[in-house]
Amino acid sequence: IARLRPFVSRYPWSPAHAESGYRLADLELLAAREEFRSRMAGFLDGAPDSKQIQNRSLAPFVNYGPAIEQYQAILREDTSFAHTDGVLFNLGMILADDGRADAMQYLHRLVIDYPASPDVQEAWLRMGNERFDARDFAGSIPLLAHAAQGNDASFTAMALYRLGWSQFEQERFDDAI
């Protein structure tokens, strides 16, 4: 991070700029998660009572800000970047984890613009789960159906489970079975 951050800011014309920015964003994401784990361990080592655990203002959170900024800069500055699908996936997933409403636009763009990306099945599943969690069962069905068609058996199983549940909630019992 200490070497990539200055390079990315000082040499925007470099042919290595986008790739360096992508690596920087990945490192920022890893650093944010490591910092969170460390702070959470410290919080839990303090033996908080149940009231303190429920108080969100006391609990640590993941600071995705630097990674989000870097991924968004790549999308703005290099529209032909070779790993745009990875940028869209990572950005959509961390924004969704952060509870941000704009997360789904990045995942939607991924599945539409990069249907052969290895992250597409998980993106369909995440979009379907977001609709399902919002109790939009009808809206979740086509998204989960796409996720169920992917190659990863664990994602397929999760998608099929939620797909059946969504159909059950709509009283489409034969489809749910």
trRosetta pair geometry for C-beta under 8 A, 3 or more apart (Angstrom, degrees):
i j d omega theta_ij theta_ji phi_ij phi_ji
1 4 6.0 -61 -130 44 26 103
1 5 5.8 31 172 -28 65 110
1 24 6.7 103 -122 -144 63 78
1 27 5.0 -164 -68 128 87 131
1 28 6.6 113 -114 -74 118 68
1 31 6.4 12 -52 -43 149 151
2 5 6.7 -42 -133 25 17 110
2 6 7.8 7 165 -3 48 104
3 6 7.0 -68 -163 39 29 99
3 7 6.5 23 152 -16 65 117
4 7 5.5 -64 -148 41 36 113
4 8 5.9 33 160 -21 73 108
4 20 5.5 -176 -148 -180 97 94
4 21 7.9 160 170 -88 111 31
4 23 6.2 -136 -122 95 153 102
4 24 4.1 -169 131 -85 133 101
4 27 6.8 127 37 34 148 147
5 8 6.1 -57 -145 35 25 108
5 9 6.5 13 161 -9 62 111
5 24 6.2 132 -73 -143 58 132
6 9 6.0 -64 -145 44 31 104
6 10 5.7 15 165 -10 70 119
7 10 6.2 -67 -136 45 23 100
7 11 5.8 -33 -176 30 64 115
7 14 7.6 -42 172 27 93 160
7 16 8.0 -37 157 103 127 112
7 20 5.6 -90 108 172 123 153
8 11 7.4 -73 -116 54 13 77
8 12 7.7 50 175 -85 52 65
8 17 6.5 110 -132 -154 64 74
8 20 5.4 -163 -77 115 89 111
8 21 5.0 114 -131 -84 128 78
8 24 5.6 -55 -35 -15 149 160
8 70 7.7 -1 161 -132 165 105
9 12 7.7 -15 -163 -53 22 90
11 14 4.0 35 146 -24 114 121
11 16 7.9 19 113 66 129 90
11 17 6.2 -148 112 -87 82 99
12 17 5.6 75 -152 -135 36 150
12 77 7.0 -98 -160 -165 110 142
13 17 7.0 134 58 -39 11 142
14 17 4.5 133 66 -48 84 88
14 20 7.5 18 92 10 131 136
16 19 5.4 -68 -161 54 62 110
16 20 5.2 65 142 -29 88 110
17 20 5.9 -64 -146 39 23 109
17 21 6.2 23 157 -20 63 109
17 77 7.7 -87 130 129 126 132
17 78 7.2 170 96 -59 103 136
18 21 5.5 -54 -146 37 31 113
18 22 6.3 34 153 -22 64 103
18 74 5.8 98 -147 -138 84 95
18 77 7.3 -168 -91 99 91 101
18 78 4.0 -61 -92 43 130 175
18 81 4.4 -152 176 -109 144 110
18 82 8.0 128 111 17 131 75
19 22 5.6 -50 -149 32 32 114
19 23 6.6 29 153 -15 64 104
19 81 7.9 173 -60 -149 57 99
19 82 7.9 10 -81 38 94 109
19 83 7.9 95 -109 14 68 122
20 23 5.8 -53 -148 38 33 109
20 24 6.2 37 150 -22 65 106
21 24 5.4 -52 -145 36 32 115
21 25 6.4 35 154 -21 65 102
21 70 5.7 -176 -176 -172 86 96
21 73 6.3 -120 -164 94 140 113
21 74 5.1 169 114 -77 130 99
21 77 7.8 108 -15 65 174 132
21 78 7.8 157 46 11 141 134
22 25 5.8 -50 -149 33 30 111
22 26 6.6 31 151 -17 62 104
22 74 6.1 75 -72 -101 77 153
22 81 7.2 153 -56 -178 125 135
22 83 5.7 74 -135 70 158 134
22 86 7.2 63 -157 93 123 123
22 87 6.6 -91 -115 -75 99 101
23 26 5.6 -53 -150 36 34 113
23 27 6.3 32 152 -17 66 106
24 27 5.7 -57 -148 39 31 110
24 28 6.2 35 152 -22 66 105
24 70 5.5 -143 102 -147 102 151
25 28 5.5 -51 -145 35 32 114
25 29 6.4 35 153 -21 64 104
25 67 5.0 95 -165 -150 73 70
25 70 3.7 -166 -84 103 92 125
25 71 4.9 109 -148 -57 151 75
25 74 7.0 -68 -27 -18 146 130
25 87 7.5 55 80 -120 163 85
25 90 7.1 117 135 113 122 149
26 29 5.7 -54 -151 34 31 114
26 30 6.5 29 152 -16 64 105
26 67 7.8 90 -72 -132 14 109
26 90 7.6 -89 -91 -124 72 163
27 30 5.6 -52 -147 38 34 111
27 31 6.1 36 154 -20 66 107
28 31 5.7 -54 -145 38 29 113
28 32 6.3 33 154 -23 63 105
28 66 4.2 -132 -160 110 134 108
28 67 4.0 -179 101 -71 110 76
28 70 5.9 141 19 8 149 142
29 32 5.8 -52 -149 32 29 112
29 33 6.6 24 155 -14 62 106
29 64 7.2 20 -115 -134 73 80
29 67 4.1 86 -66 -113 76 152
29 90 6.8 -81 -76 -171 160 124
29 94 6.8 -114 -123 -79 113 146
30 33 5.9 -60 -151 39 31 108
30 34 6.2 29 154 -18 67 108
31 34 5.7 -54 -144 38 31 110
31 35 6.2 32 157 -19 65 107
31 66 7.9 -18 71 69 122 137
32 35 5.8 -54 -147 37 28 111
32 36 6.3 32 153 -21 62 107
32 62 5.3 77 152 -174 105 88
32 63 5.2 -136 -136 71 106 66
32 64 5.7 107 164 -89 168 45
32 66 7.1 -177 -59 46 117 100
32 67 6.2 -89 -5 -12 139 123
33 36 5.5 -51 -147 34 33 115
33 37 6.4 34 154 -20 65 103
33 62 6.3 4 -92 -131 54 122
34 37 5.8 -52 -149 35 32 111
34 38 6.4 31 154 -17 64 107
35 38 5.7 -57 -150 38 31 112
35 39 6.2 25 156 -14 67 109
35 62 7.9 124 75 -132 92 62
35 63 7.0 -28 85 31 137 105
36 39 5.9 -60 -144 42 28 106
36 40 5.9 28 157 -20 66 110
36 60 5.8 161 -146 131 65 121
36 61 7.1 -57 -120 138 109 22
36 62 4.3 -24 -73 -92 147 76
36 63 7.6 -177 -64 10 97 67
37 40 5.7 -55 -141 38 27 111
37 41 6.3 31 156 -22 63 105
38 41 5.8 -53 -150 33 28 111
38 42 6.6 27 152 -16 61 106
39 42 5.6 -54 -151 38 35 113
39 43 6.3 39 150 -23 66 104
39 60 3.7 134 118 -108 121 158
40 43 5.4 -50 -147 35 34 115
40 44 6.2 27 156 -12 67 107
40 59 7.6 25 -114 -169 82 85
40 60 5.1 -120 -67 51 66 127
41 44 5.9 -58 -144 43 29 105
41 45 6.1 35 154 -26 64 107
42 45 5.6 -51 -142 33 29 114
42 46 6.9 35 155 -24 59 101
42 60 7.9 83 58 -39 97 137
43 46 6.0 -58 -166 25 31 113
43 48 6.5 -12 165 -23 81 128
43 58 7.4 133 -145 143 120 86
43 59 6.2 88 -176 -132 162 57
43 60 5.6 -146 -30 -11 140 102
44 47 7.7 47 171 -72 45 33
44 48 7.1 -75 -113 14 40 98
48 52 3.6 -124 -169 94 109 128
48 53 5.1 142 109 -56 122 75
48 58 7.1 142 -126 127 146 138
49 52 5.2 95 51 11 65 102
49 53 7.2 -125 102 -7 33 91
50 53 5.6 -52 -145 35 35 114
50 54 6.4 31 156 -17 66 106
51 54 6.0 -58 -150 38 30 108
51 55 6.5 34 150 -27 63 106
52 55 5.5 -52 -148 28 35 115
52 58 5.4 -73 -169 90 81 163
53 59 7.1 59 -153 -73 45 117
55 58 4.5 52 97 9 108 112
55 59 7.1 157 89 -16 60 88
56 59 5.7 -58 -143 35 41 110
62 97 7.4 -13 61 130 140 124
62 98 7.6 -113 78 -86 102 89
63 66 7.4 47 131 6 97 89
64 67 5.3 -69 -169 52 69 109
64 68 5.2 72 134 -31 94 107
64 94 4.8 161 -148 169 145 123
64 95 7.8 -165 120 -74 153 46
64 97 7.5 131 -56 80 150 112
64 98 5.6 -104 29 -63 142 133
65 68 5.8 -60 -142 36 25 111
65 69 6.3 23 163 -18 64 107
66 69 5.8 -54 -147 35 30 112
66 70 6.4 27 157 -17 64 108
67 70 5.8 -59 -149 38 31 109
67 71 6.3 28 156 -16 67 106
67 90 7.6 -101 164 151 117 118
67 94 6.4 -59 102 147 127 177
68 71 6.0 -57 -146 38 29 107
68 72 6.2 25 157 -15 65 111
68 91 6.7 102 -131 -134 65 84
68 94 6.4 -141 -76 103 90 128
68 95 6.9 102 -118 -73 117 87
68 98 8.0 -24 -69 -3 139 159
69 72 5.9 -60 -147 40 27 109
69 73 6.3 31 154 -24 64 106
70 73 5.6 -50 -147 32 32 114
70 74 6.8 35 153 -21 63 100
71 74 5.8 -51 -155 30 35 112
71 75 6.8 32 150 -16 65 104
71 87 5.1 160 -154 -161 91 88
71 90 6.0 -150 -104 92 145 108
71 91 4.2 -177 135 -76 146 108
72 75 5.7 -54 -151 37 37 111
72 76 6.3 33 152 -17 68 107
72 91 6.9 123 -61 -128 68 138
73 76 5.7 -58 -146 40 33 109
73 77 5.6 4 167 0 70 121
74 77 6.4 -70 -129 49 22 94
74 78 5.7 -44 -165 44 64 104
74 81 5.8 0 177 -30 103 169
74 84 7.7 -172 136 -108 110 68
74 87 5.2 -128 92 -124 135 149
75 78 7.9 -60 -91 56 9 64
75 79 7.7 48 -171 -95 47 60
75 84 7.2 100 -104 -141 74 95
75 87 6.1 178 -60 136 90 137
75 88 7.6 99 -92 -75 122 75
75 91 7.5 -21 -33 -27 134 167
78 81 4.2 79 118 -52 114 102
79 84 7.8 27 -166 -93 38 143
81 84 4.9 124 75 -60 92 84
81 87 6.9 48 95 -13 140 142
83 86 4.3 -24 172 31 100 119
83 87 6.2 110 117 -24 81 89
84 87 5.3 -52 -148 36 39 115
84 88 6.2 40 154 -20 70 104
84 113 7.8 -53 114 116 124 132
84 114 7.1 -177 92 -56 92 139
85 88 5.8 -54 -148 37 31 110
85 89 6.3 30 154 -18 64 108
85 110 5.8 98 -147 -142 71 91
85 113 7.8 -158 -89 96 83 94
85 114 3.9 -169 -97 162 114 170
85 117 3.8 -166 -176 -105 146 137
85 119 6.4 161 154 38 101 116
86 89 5.6 -54 -144 38 31 111
86 90 6.1 26 161 -13 67 108
86 117 7.7 -170 -54 -154 56 124
86 119 7.0 133 -102 -13 53 144
87 90 6.2 -58 -143 41 26 104
87 91 5.9 21 161 -15 63 114
88 91 6.0 -60 -140 42 24 108
88 92 6.0 23 161 -18 63 112
88 106 4.8 -175 -161 179 74 88
88 107 7.1 150 154 -85 94 30
88 109 5.5 -126 -142 88 138 104
88 110 4.1 172 117 -72 130 99
88 113 7.8 144 -41 59 169 120
88 114 7.2 158 45 21 142 134
89 92 6.0 -60 -145 39 24 108
89 93 6.2 17 161 -15 63 112
89 106 7.7 -165 -64 139 16 105
89 107 7.2 70 -115 -107 50 71
89 110 5.5 98 -65 -117 72 156
89 117 7.1 -167 -48 148 127 143
89 119 3.9 -17 -105 143 152 160
89 122 7.5 63 -152 81 117 112
89 123 6.0 -100 -115 -70 87 114
90 93 5.9 -60 -144 39 27 108
90 94 6.2 14 165 -10 66 109
91 94 6.4 -60 -142 41 25 99
91 95 6.1 22 161 -15 63 112
91 103 7.9 -171 134 -134 67 65
91 106 4.8 -120 96 -163 105 164
92 95 6.0 -61 -145 40 25 108
92 96 6.2 26 157 -20 64 110
92 103 5.1 100 -160 -178 60 74
92 104 7.0 77 -151 -101 107 19
92 105 7.7 -156 -106 67 100 47
92 106 3.5 -156 -69 89 92 108
92 107 3.8 138 -175 -50 156 81
92 110 6.6 -95 -7 -10 149 132
92 123 6.6 46 92 -128 151 101
92 126 7.3 125 134 100 112 148
93 96 5.7 -55 -147 37 29 112
93 97 6.3 31 154 -20 64 105
93 103 7.6 115 -62 -163 9 116
93 107 7.6 101 -53 -77 62 111
93 126 6.7 -104 -103 -112 78 167
94 97 5.4 -47 -144 36 37 115
94 98 6.2 33 153 -15 65 108
95 98 5.6 -61 -148 44 32 109
95 100 4.2 -73 -176 59 88 123
95 102 6.0 -74 175 82 147 79
95 103 3.5 -177 102 -92 105 89
95 106 6.8 110 28 21 138 135
96 99 7.6 49 -179 -69 32 22
96 100 7.2 -88 -72 50 26 75
96 103 3.8 146 -61 168 70 159
96 104 7.3 87 -85 -58 106 64
96 107 7.5 27 -44 -31 132 134
96 126 6.1 62 138 176 177 125
96 130 6.7 -96 -140 -81 120 124
98 103 7.7 163 52 -69 86 124
100 103 5.2 122 80 -38 85 95
101 104 7.7 -45 175 15 48 99
102 105 5.5 -40 -171 20 67 118
102 106 7.4 62 142 -17 78 97
103 106 6.3 -66 -170 32 41 106
103 107 6.7 26 147 -9 75 109
103 130 7.8 -174 88 -98 119 152
104 107 5.5 -57 -146 43 44 109
104 108 5.8 48 154 -24 74 106
104 127 5.8 101 -138 -118 99 92
104 130 6.1 -144 -81 86 119 166
105 108 5.7 -52 -143 37 29 113
105 109 6.3 32 155 -20 62 105
106 109 5.7 -50 -147 35 31 112
106 110 6.5 38 150 -24 62 103
107 110 5.4 -48 -152 29 35 118
107 111 6.7 26 156 -13 67 103
107 123 4.4 177 -159 -161 96 100
107 126 6.0 -122 -129 82 158 119
107 127 5.3 -174 116 -60 135 106
108 111 6.2 -58 -148 38 31 102
108 112 6.2 20 158 -10 66 114
108 127 6.7 105 -70 -104 75 145
109 112 6.0 -64 -143 45 29 106
109 113 5.5 -1 172 6 70 120
110 113 6.7 -67 -125 50 16 90
110 114 5.5 -48 -165 49 58 110
110 117 6.3 -74 -178 45 95 155
110 119 6.6 -56 174 96 140 111
110 120 6.6 -167 137 -100 99 67
110 123 5.0 -130 88 -125 132 168
111 114 7.5 -57 -91 64 12 68
111 115 6.4 49 -176 -99 52 67
111 120 5.3 112 -111 -146 75 91
111 123 5.3 -163 -54 105 101 128
111 124 5.9 103 -104 -67 143 83
111 127 7.6 -73 -10 -3 146 147
111 146 7.2 55 -161 149 141 153
112 115 7.3 -12 -153 -58 11 90
114 117 4.1 44 137 -32 113 118
114 120 6.9 -153 107 -72 81 106
115 120 6.0 66 -155 -114 41 156
116 120 7.4 132 69 -20 3 142
117 120 4.9 126 67 -40 86 92
117 123 8.0 39 86 -1 124 136
119 122 5.6 -62 -166 48 64 109
119 123 5.7 69 137 -29 85 106
120 123 5.5 -58 -146 37 32 114
120 124 6.4 34 157 -20 68 101
120 150 7.0 178 93 -103 86 122
121 124 5.9 -51 -151 33 31 110
121 125 6.5 31 151 -18 63 107
121 146 7.9 -160 -123 134 55 79
121 147 5.6 102 -169 -143 68 63
121 149 7.8 -144 -113 76 99 61
121 150 2.9 56 -109 -105 131 166
121 151 6.8 -130 -44 32 154 64
121 152 5.6 162 99 25 152 107
121 155 5.0 100 140 115 115 155
121 156 7.8 -41 -170 -59 131 71
122 125 5.4 -52 -148 38 35 115
122 126 6.2 37 154 -21 67 104
122 147 7.7 79 -96 -133 16 106
122 152 7.5 14 -55 40 87 151
122 155 5.8 -102 -83 -112 66 141
123 126 5.7 -51 -145 35 31 110
123 127 6.4 29 156 -16 64 105
124 127 5.9 -58 -149 39 29 108
124 128 6.2 29 154 -17 65 109
124 143 5.5 -179 -171 -176 75 71
124 144 7.4 149 148 -96 95 21
124 146 4.1 -127 -148 99 146 110
124 147 3.8 -170 105 -66 108 80
124 150 7.2 172 43 -38 131 124
124 159 7.4 18 111 -108 104 136
125 128 5.7 -58 -148 40 29 111
125 129 6.1 29 155 -19 66 108
125 143 7.9 152 -92 146 16 93
125 144 7.1 62 -118 -118 55 63
125 147 3.9 117 -68 -137 72 147
125 155 5.3 -115 -47 -162 150 100
125 158 6.1 52 -151 96 132 119
125 159 5.3 -101 -105 -75 95 99
126 129 5.7 -54 -144 38 30 111
126 130 6.4 36 154 -24 63 102
127 130 5.7 -49 -150 30 32 114
127 131 6.8 29 153 -13 63 103
127 143 4.7 -125 102 -156 100 140
128 131 5.9 -57 -153 38 33 108
128 132 6.1 35 150 -21 68 109
128 140 4.7 89 -164 -163 72 81
128 141 7.9 134 -138 -33 107 7
128 143 3.5 -176 -75 107 83 108
128 144 3.7 130 -159 -61 152 74
128 146 7.7 -175 -50 48 124 91
128 147 5.7 -102 6 -3 142 136
128 159 6.6 66 70 -130 158 87
128 162 6.3 125 134 108 116 139
128 163 7.7 -26 -179 -72 145 79
129 132 5.3 -52 -140 39 34 115
129 133 6.0 35 159 -20 67 105
129 140 7.5 86 -67 -138 16 119
129 144 7.9 106 -49 -85 57 99
129 162 6.5 -84 -92 -124 72 169
130 133 6.0 -53 -145 37 26 109
130 134 6.5 19 154 -11 60 110
131 134 5.8 -64 -151 43 31 107
131 136 4.4 -82 -171 76 84 108
131 137 7.7 149 137 -85 96 16
131 139 4.2 -134 -159 104 136 103
131 140 3.8 -176 95 -74 113 79
131 143 6.2 129 18 29 136 144
132 135 7.6 32 176 -80 34 24
132 136 7.3 -90 -69 60 21 64
132 137 6.7 55 -120 -103 64 58
132 140 4.2 80 -60 -113 76 160
132 144 7.3 63 -51 -56 124 129
132 162 5.3 -53 -94 -170 165 121
132 165 7.4 64 -151 90 126 116
132 166 6.0 -93 -109 -78 100 110
135 169 7.9 -145 -154 176 75 154
136 139 3.9 -8 143 36 115 121
136 140 6.0 133 96 -29 75 88
137 140 5.6 -55 -145 32 32 112
137 141 6.9 49 156 -40 63 94
137 165 8.0 -122 -129 117 112 72
137 166 4.1 166 -161 -154 88 81
137 167 7.7 -177 169 -52 116 24
137 169 4.4 -150 -95 83 162 129
137 170 5.4 -167 112 -45 132 100
138 141 6.1 -41 -160 5 32 117
138 166 7.7 170 -60 175 23 110
138 170 6.4 102 -71 -89 79 140
139 142 7.7 -59 -170 30 37 93
139 143 7.3 21 148 -3 65 118
140 143 5.7 -75 -158 48 43 110
140 144 5.5 35 155 -19 83 115
140 162 6.8 -94 156 149 132 111
140 163 7.8 -155 128 -100 97 54
140 166 4.9 -144 83 -107 117 147
141 144 6.1 -61 -140 41 24 105
141 145 6.2 29 160 -25 63 108
141 163 6.4 91 -133 -141 62 79
141 166 5.2 -167 -74 120 79 140
141 167 6.7 91 -109 -67 117 80
142 145 5.4 -51 -144 33 33 117
142 146 6.7 38 155 -20 63 99
143 146 5.9 -52 -158 30 32 110
143 147 6.7 29 147 -16 64 106
144 147 5.3 -52 -148 37 39 114
144 148 6.2 45 152 -27 68 102
144 159 4.7 164 -167 -163 78 85
144 160 7.8 158 163 -69 107 23
144 162 5.3 -138 -123 94 144 105
144 163 4.1 -176 125 -76 130 90
144 166 6.5 160 24 7 152 146
145 148 5.7 -49 -148 30 31 115
145 149 7.0 32 153 -22 59 104
145 159 7.6 166 -69 165 14 119
145 163 6.2 110 -69 -122 62 134
146 149 6.0 -62 -161 28 34 112
146 150 7.8 48 146 -39 61 93
147 150 6.1 -37 -167 -2 43 116
147 155 6.0 -115 179 158 97 101
147 156 7.3 -179 138 -101 72 43
147 158 7.6 -61 140 86 132 90
147 159 3.7 -173 102 -100 109 141
148 156 5.3 80 -150 -147 52 71
148 159 4.0 -151 -66 110 72 127
148 160 5.1 100 -120 -64 118 75
148 163 6.0 -20 -49 -24 138 152
149 156 7.7 152 -8 -113 9 100
150 155 5.6 -17 72 93 133 127
150 156 6.1 -150 63 -68 78 88
150 159 7.8 112 23 -3 103 152
152 155 4.2 57 88 17 112 111
152 156 6.5 174 89 -15 55 86
153 156 5.4 -54 -144 37 33 116
153 157 6.3 37 156 -23 67 103
154 157 5.7 -49 -148 33 32 112
154 158 6.6 30 153 -15 63 104
155 158 5.7 -54 -148 38 34 110
155 159 6.1 34 154 -19 66 108
156 159 5.7 -58 -146 38 29 111
156 160 6.2 28 157 -19 66 107
157 160 5.9 -55 -144 36 28 109
157 161 6.4 32 156 -22 62 106
158 161 5.8 -55 -151 33 30 113
158 162 6.5 18 158 -7 65 108
159 162 6.1 -63 -148 44 30 102
159 163 5.8 34 154 -26 67 112
160 163 5.4 -53 -139 37 30 116
160 164 6.3 31 160 -18 64 103
161 164 6.2 -57 -153 35 25 107
161 165 6.5 21 151 -16 61 110
162 165 5.4 -55 -145 40 35 114
162 166 6.1 41 154 -24 68 103
163 166 5.7 -51 -148 32 29 112
163 167 6.6 25 154 -14 62 106
164 167 5.8 -58 -150 39 32 109
164 168 6.2 36 151 -22 66 106
164 175 7.9 -173 -124 126 58 68
164 176 4.7 90 -166 -161 73 67
164 177 7.5 105 -141 -55 111 11
165 168 5.5 -51 -147 35 32 116
165 169 6.4 36 153 -22 64 103
165 176 7.4 91 -69 -140 16 108
166 169 5.7 -52 -150 33 31 113
166 170 6.8 16 153 -7 62 108
167 170 5.9 -64 -152 44 34 104
167 172 4.2 -82 -172 75 87 109
167 173 7.7 160 135 -80 97 17
167 175 4.2 -126 -163 102 146 107
167 176 4.0 -168 95 -72 108 76
168 171 7.5 32 -178 -80 35 26
168 172 7.3 -93 -67 58 22 65
168 173 6.6 58 -117 -103 65 60
168 176 4.0 89 -62 -121 77 152
172 175 4.2 -7 140 36 111 120
172 176 6.0 135 93 -29 71 89
173 176 5.3 -51 -142 33 34 116
173 177 6.5 38 157 -23 65 99
174 177 5.9 -50 -155 29 31 111
